[in-house]
Amino acid sequence: MKYQQFLTPTISCQGSVVDLDLEALTKRGVKGLILDFDDTLLPLGALIVDPAVVQWVEQSKGLFKVWIVSNNPNRKFLEAMGQVLGLQTITSANKPSRRALLRVLTEMDLPPQQVAIIGDRLFTDVLVGNRLGMVTVLVKPPGNSTVFWQGGFLRRIERFLVRPLS
């Protein structure tokens, strides 16, 4: 697989996670979802999940097996958010390492090609999903990601490096 393929999502959503067409995923044969958390379900720095995201997650749980897998090391916070959303969570996943996702695939009892990873980052979410042969979905962060080091700066680097791939 060429490096461009590792960084190219299967699906690029033009909006945030709530704009993602869940029916289109079921038509692709997807039976499980692995969701990134920071800047996918919750804007960086926010403490409350948007009601539209909560509704989207509830709809997702009716169609798929759903987990949160995040690089965020704040276990207490993510477990609390997981409880709010009714989802199991893995923190400190170290994506693009495959270890945490392999654990979730085992728990879901699904092959990688039947699971979609949904996230906002090419170098973590898309890269690890493509390495495993999953359906990869790139979404735009909810709100306005302006946190310089954690979101904005790294996102600019990703756009600069990936621009030639388009």
C-alpha positions as CSV (number, residue, x, y, z in Angstrom):
1,M,0.0,0.0,0.0
2,K,1.4,3.4,-1.0
3,Y,1.6,6.1,1.7
4,Q,-1.1,8.0,-0.1
5,Q,-3.5,5.1,0.5
6,F,-2.7,5.1,4.2
7,L,-3.7,8.7,4.5
8,T,-6.7,8.7,2.2
9,P,-10.0,8.2,4.0
10,T,-12.7,5.9,2.6
11,I,-15.2,8.6,3.2
12,S,-14.6,12.4,3.7
13,C,-17.6,13.9,5.4
14,Q,-18.0,17.6,4.5
15,G,-19.4,18.3,8.0
16,S,-19.1,17.1,11.5
17,V,-20.0,13.6,12.8
18,V,-23.7,14.6,13.0
19,D,-23.7,15.1,9.2
20,L,-22.5,11.6,8.5
21,D,-25.0,9.4,6.7
22,L,-25.4,6.3,8.9
23,E,-27.5,4.6,6.3
24,A,-24.7,4.8,3.8
25,L,-22.4,3.0,6.2
26,T,-24.9,0.2,6.7
27,K,-25.1,-0.2,2.9
28,R,-21.3,-0.6,2.9
29,G,-21.7,-3.6,5.2
30,V,-20.5,-1.7,8.3
31,K,-21.7,-3.3,11.6
32,G,-19.4,-1.5,14.1
33,L,-18.2,2.0,14.7
34,I,-15.1,3.1,16.5
35,L,-15.4,6.8,17.4
36,D,-12.6,9.2,18.2
37,F,-13.6,11.6,21.0
38,D,-11.7,14.9,21.1
39,D,-12.6,17.1,18.1
40,T,-14.9,14.4,16.7
41,L,-17.6,14.1,19.3
42,L,-16.6,17.0,21.5
43,P,-14.7,20.2,20.6
44,L,-11.3,20.6,22.3
45,G,-11.7,22.3,25.6
46,A,-15.5,21.7,25.8
47,L,-17.0,19.8,28.8
48,I,-20.6,19.2,27.5
49,V,-21.5,17.1,24.6
50,D,-23.9,18.8,22.1
51,P,-27.4,17.4,22.2
52,A,-27.2,16.8,18.4
53,V,-24.1,14.6,19.0
54,V,-26.0,12.7,21.8
55,Q,-28.9,12.1,19.4
56,W,-26.5,11.0,16.6
57,V,-24.8,8.5,19.0
58,E,-28.2,7.1,20.1
59,Q,-29.2,6.6,16.5
60,S,-25.8,4.9,15.8
61,K,-26.2,2.5,18.7
62,G,-29.4,1.3,17.2
63,L,-27.6,0.3,14.0
64,F,-24.0,-0.6,15.1
65,K,-21.8,-1.8,17.9
66,V,-20.2,1.4,19.0
67,W,-17.0,2.2,21.0
68,I,-15.0,5.3,21.8
69,V,-11.2,4.9,21.3
70,S,-9.3,8.1,22.2
71,N,-5.7,9.1,22.6
72,N,-6.8,11.4,25.4
73,P,-5.1,10.1,28.6
74,N,-7.8,11.6,30.9
75,R,-9.4,8.3,31.9
76,K,-11.9,9.7,34.5
77,F,-13.2,12.3,32.0
78,L,-13.6,9.9,29.1
79,E,-15.2,7.2,31.2
80,A,-17.7,9.8,32.5
81,M,-18.4,10.9,28.9
82,G,-18.7,7.3,27.9
83,Q,-21.3,6.8,30.6
84,V,-23.2,9.9,29.4
85,L,-23.3,8.4,25.9
86,G,-23.7,4.8,27.0
87,L,-20.5,3.7,25.3
88,Q,-17.5,1.7,26.3
89,T,-14.2,3.7,26.1
90,I,-10.5,3.1,25.7
91,T,-8.2,6.0,26.7
92,S,-4.5,6.5,25.9
93,A,-4.9,4.5,22.7
94,N,-1.8,5.9,21.1
95,K,-3.2,5.9,17.6
96,P,-1.9,5.2,15.0
97,S,-0.9,2.1,17.1
98,R,-3.2,-0.7,16.3
99,R,-3.3,-2.3,19.7
100,A,-6.4,-0.6,21.1
101,L,-8.4,-1.1,17.9
102,L,-7.5,-4.8,17.7
103,R,-8.8,-5.1,21.2
104,V,-12.1,-3.4,20.2
105,L,-12.4,-5.6,17.1
106,T,-12.1,-8.6,19.3
107,E,-14.7,-7.3,21.7
108,M,-17.1,-6.5,18.8
109,D,-16.4,-9.9,17.3
110,L,-16.2,-8.2,13.8
111,P,-13.6,-8.3,11.1
112,P,-11.9,-4.9,10.3
113,Q,-13.7,-4.5,7.0
114,Q,-17.1,-4.4,8.8
115,V,-16.0,-1.7,11.2
116,A,-15.7,2.1,10.5
117,I,-13.4,4.3,12.4
118,I,-14.6,7.9,12.5
119,G,-12.3,10.7,13.5
120,D,-11.0,14.1,12.6
121,R,-7.3,13.3,12.1
122,L,-5.5,11.8,9.1
123,F,-2.3,10.9,11.0
124,T,-4.1,9.0,13.8
125,D,-7.7,7.9,13.0
126,V,-7.4,7.4,9.2
127,L,-3.9,6.0,9.3
128,V,-4.6,3.3,11.9
129,G,-7.9,2.4,10.3
130,N,-6.3,2.0,6.9
131,R,-3.5,0.0,8.4
132,L,-6.1,-2.5,9.7
133,G,-8.3,-2.5,6.5
134,M,-11.2,-0.7,8.1
135,V,-13.6,1.8,6.6
136,T,-12.1,5.1,7.5
137,V,-14.3,8.2,7.8
138,L,-12.8,11.7,8.2
139,V,-15.1,14.3,9.7
140,K,-14.6,18.0,10.4
141,P,-14.3,19.0,14.0
142,P,-17.4,20.3,15.7
143,G,-17.3,24.0,16.4
144,N,-14.1,25.8,15.6
145,S,-10.8,24.0,16.5
146,T,-8.5,26.8,17.2
147,V,-6.3,25.3,20.0
148,F,-2.9,26.0,18.5
149,W,-0.8,23.0,19.5
150,Q,-3.5,20.4,19.9
151,G,-5.7,21.1,17.0
152,G,-5.1,24.1,14.8
153,F,-1.4,23.8,14.2
154,L,-1.3,20.0,13.6
155,R,-4.3,20.3,11.3
156,R,-2.5,22.9,9.2
157,I,0.5,20.5,8.9
158,E,-1.8,17.7,7.8
159,R,-3.5,19.9,5.1
160,F,-0.1,21.0,3.9
161,L,1.4,17.5,3.6
162,V,-1.7,15.9,2.2
163,R,-2.6,18.6,-0.4
164,P,-0.4,17.0,-3.0
165,L,-2.3,13.7,-2.6
166,S,-5.6,15.2,-3.8
